[in-house]
Amino acid sequence: MPKNKLIYFGMLVVAAAALLWAGGKVINYIEWFLPWAGGVGIVLILIGILLEMKKKNEVAAQGQPDQP
């Protein structure tokens, strides 16, 4: 591997290490929120499923629209 590519690889490793360190610090501040965020995500998925089922039932009750 030429020397100039080693520089880029080294910069990539340093950047990745810095981002992992910063992520670890941030996670310490927000770790209490993560279960709540997961719960909110699950609730939003369930609401979306219920709305889609309601929409599907309404379309079925009205009859299928004519296909061109």
MISE-480174 format. One record per residue (C-alpha): residue number from 1; z, y, x. Coordinates in nm, 3 decimals. Layout:
<pt><n>NUM</n><c3>Z</c3><c2>Y</c2><c1>X</c1></pt>
...
end
This chain:
<pt><n>1</n><c3>0.000</c3><c2>0.000</c2><c1>0.000</c1></pt>
<pt><n>2</n><c3>-0.098</c3><c2>0.334</c2><c1>0.155</c1></pt>
<pt><n>3</n><c3>0.180</c3><c2>0.579</c2><c1>0.237</c1></pt>
<pt><n>4</n><c3>0.077</c3><c2>0.832</c2><c1>-0.026</c1></pt>
<pt><n>5</n><c3>0.119</c3><c2>0.574</c2><c1>-0.303</c1></pt>
<pt><n>6</n><c3>0.465</c3><c2>0.488</c2><c1>-0.174</c1></pt>
<pt><n>7</n><c3>0.565</c3><c2>0.850</c2><c1>-0.230</c1></pt>
<pt><n>8</n><c3>0.461</c3><c2>0.829</c2><c1>-0.596</c1></pt>
<pt><n>9</n><c3>0.637</c3><c2>0.497</c2><c1>-0.640</c1></pt>
<pt><n>10</n><c3>0.953</c3><c2>0.644</c2><c1>-0.486</c1></pt>
<pt><n>11</n><c3>0.934</c3><c2>0.946</c2><c1>-0.717</c1></pt>
<pt><n>12</n><c3>0.896</c3><c2>0.710</c2><c1>-1.013</c1></pt>
<pt><n>13</n><c3>1.205</c3><c2>0.512</c2><c1>-0.908</c1></pt>
<pt><n>14</n><c3>1.411</c3><c2>0.830</c2><c1>-0.859</c1></pt>
<pt><n>15</n><c3>1.301</c3><c2>0.970</c2><c1>-1.197</c1></pt>
<pt><n>16</n><c3>1.379</c3><c2>0.641</c2><c1>-1.373</c1></pt>
<pt><n>17</n><c3>1.723</c3><c2>0.625</c2><c1>-1.212</c1></pt>
<pt><n>18</n><c3>1.799</c3><c2>0.985</c2><c1>-1.310</c1></pt>
<pt><n>19</n><c3>1.690</c3><c2>0.926</c2><c1>-1.669</c1></pt>
<pt><n>20</n><c3>1.898</c3><c2>0.609</c2><c1>-1.695</c1></pt>
<pt><n>21</n><c3>2.201</c3><c2>0.794</c2><c1>-1.559</c1></pt>
<pt><n>22</n><c3>2.149</c3><c2>1.082</c2><c1>-1.805</c1></pt>
<pt><n>23</n><c3>2.103</c3><c2>0.835</c2><c1>-2.090</c1></pt>
<pt><n>24</n><c3>2.429</c3><c2>0.665</c2><c1>-1.999</c1></pt>
<pt><n>25</n><c3>2.611</c3><c2>0.998</c2><c1>-2.007</c1></pt>
<pt><n>26</n><c3>2.458</c3><c2>1.093</c2><c1>-2.343</c1></pt>
<pt><n>27</n><c3>2.542</c3><c2>0.752</c2><c1>-2.495</c1></pt>
<pt><n>28</n><c3>2.911</c3><c2>0.816</c2><c1>-2.419</c1></pt>
<pt><n>29</n><c3>2.901</c3><c2>1.122</c2><c1>-2.644</c1></pt>
<pt><n>30</n><c3>2.709</c3><c2>0.969</c2><c1>-2.934</c1></pt>
<pt><n>31</n><c3>2.812</c3><c2>0.603</c2><c1>-2.935</c1></pt>
<pt><n>32</n><c3>3.033</c3><c2>0.658</c2><c1>-3.243</c1></pt>
<pt><n>33</n><c3>2.725</c3><c2>0.773</c2><c1>-3.432</c1></pt>
<pt><n>34</n><c3>2.498</c3><c2>0.476</c2><c1>-3.356</c1></pt>
<pt><n>35</n><c3>2.637</c3><c2>0.236</c2><c1>-3.623</c1></pt>
<pt><n>36</n><c3>2.610</c3><c2>0.515</c2><c1>-3.880</c1></pt>
<pt><n>37</n><c3>2.249</c3><c2>0.583</c2><c1>-3.778</c1></pt>
<pt><n>38</n><c3>2.169</c3><c2>0.213</c2><c1>-3.814</c1></pt>
<pt><n>39</n><c3>2.329</c3><c2>0.208</c2><c1>-4.158</c1></pt>
<pt><n>40</n><c3>2.131</c3><c2>0.513</c2><c1>-4.267</c1></pt>
<pt><n>41</n><c3>1.812</c3><c2>0.347</c2><c1>-4.143</c1></pt>
<pt><n>42</n><c3>1.882</c3><c2>0.031</c2><c1>-4.343</c1></pt>
<pt><n>43</n><c3>1.959</c3><c2>0.233</c2><c1>-4.656</c1></pt>
<pt><n>44</n><c3>1.632</c3><c2>0.428</c2><c1>-4.618</c1></pt>
<pt><n>45</n><c3>1.437</c3><c2>0.102</c2><c1>-4.584</c1></pt>
<pt><n>46</n><c3>1.600</c3><c2>-0.036</c2><c1>-4.899</c1></pt>
<pt><n>47</n><c3>1.526</c3><c2>0.284</c2><c1>-5.093</c1></pt>
<pt><n>48</n><c3>1.164</c3><c2>0.265</c2><c1>-4.978</c1></pt>
<pt><n>49</n><c3>1.135</c3><c2>-0.096</c2><c1>-5.093</c1></pt>
<pt><n>50</n><c3>1.286</c3><c2>-0.011</c2><c1>-5.433</c1></pt>
<pt><n>51</n><c3>1.049</c3><c2>0.285</c2><c1>-5.479</c1></pt>
<pt><n>52</n><c3>0.748</c3><c2>0.071</c2><c1>-5.389</c1></pt>
<pt><n>53</n><c3>0.859</c3><c2>-0.199</c2><c1>-5.636</c1></pt>
<pt><n>54</n><c3>0.902</c3><c2>0.065</c2><c1>-5.907</c1></pt>
<pt><n>55</n><c3>0.558</c3><c2>0.209</c2><c1>-5.832</c1></pt>
<pt><n>56</n><c3>0.400</c3><c2>-0.137</c2><c1>-5.838</c1></pt>
<pt><n>57</n><c3>0.564</c3><c2>-0.215</c2><c1>-6.175</c1></pt>
<pt><n>58</n><c3>0.443</c3><c2>0.115</c2><c1>-6.323</c1></pt>
<pt><n>59</n><c3>0.086</c3><c2>0.046</c2><c1>-6.211</c1></pt>
<pt><n>60</n><c3>0.106</c3><c2>-0.307</c2><c1>-6.353</c1></pt>
<pt><n>61</n><c3>0.238</c3><c2>-0.175</c2><c1>-6.686</c1></pt>
<pt><n>62</n><c3>-0.051</c3><c2>0.073</c2><c1>-6.714</c1></pt>
<pt><n>63</n><c3>-0.311</c3><c2>-0.189</c2><c1>-6.626</c1></pt>
<pt><n>64</n><c3>-0.526</c3><c2>-0.205</c2><c1>-6.322</c1></pt>
<pt><n>65</n><c3>-0.758</c3><c2>0.093</c2><c1>-6.273</c1></pt>
<pt><n>66</n><c3>-1.131</c3><c2>0.023</c2><c1>-6.293</c1></pt>
<pt><n>67</n><c3>-1.286</c3><c2>-0.074</c2><c1>-5.964</c1></pt>
<pt><n>68</n><c3>-1.613</c3><c2>0.108</c2><c1>-5.882</c1></pt>
end
